[in-house]
Amino acid sequence: MKAEEIRALSIEEIQVRLNETREELMNLRFQQATGELIDFTRLPYTRRSIARYLTILREREIIDAMEGEV
């Protein structure tokens, strides 16, 4: 999911997707540890997705804080 698409979501939706993506990463790590993982490219993609979600959540926190100061 692109950053623009994530920015269109509400904070609650982003947090839900973040939790789902974290669970997916955990499952991928278990599959890798047991030798069941076939598509190794999903690991970095999943980590990048988590980083995108966290970055956009942080952007919103900063914007909210700046609006509170004014």
N, C-alpha and C positions, 0 to 999 in steps of 0.2 A: 504494500500500500504506500502510495506516495505521500510526502509530507503535506501537500495541499489537500489531499483527501482526508488526512487525519485532522488537520486544522478545522475542517468542516464539521467534525464530530463534537458532541458535548463532552465535558470533563468525565462524566460518569461512563459514557460509552468508551472513551479512551482507556479508562481504568479497567473496564471489563476486558477489553481486547488485550491490554497489557498483561493482565492475569492469565488469560488464555494462552498468550504467546510464551509467558514464563513456564507454564505447564508443558507446552509443546517442547520447549528447550530441555526441560527436565527429562521428558520422555525420549527425546533424541539422544541425550547423554546416556541414558540407561541402555538404549539400543546399541549405541557405540561401544559401551563397556561389555555388553554381552555378545558383540559381533554380529548383531542382526541388522545394523544400519547399512543401507545400500546407497542412499543418496547423501553423500557427505557434504554436498554444497548447501544443504538445508541448515546446517549448524551456523555458519557465518551469516546467512540470510536472516535467520531467526534472531541472532544477537543484534544485528543491525536494526531489525524491526523494533526490538525492545528499546534500543537507544533512541530511535525516532520518537517512540511514544513518550519516553522520559523527557526528551528535549522539548517536545511541544508542551507537555505538562508544566515544565519549568518556565517556558516562555510565558505561559498564561499566568503563572504565579507572579512573575516579575511585572507583567502588565497590570495585574490587579493591585500589586503593591504600589506601583507608580500612580495609578488612578486614586488610590487612597491618600497619597501624599498631597495631591493637588487640591 
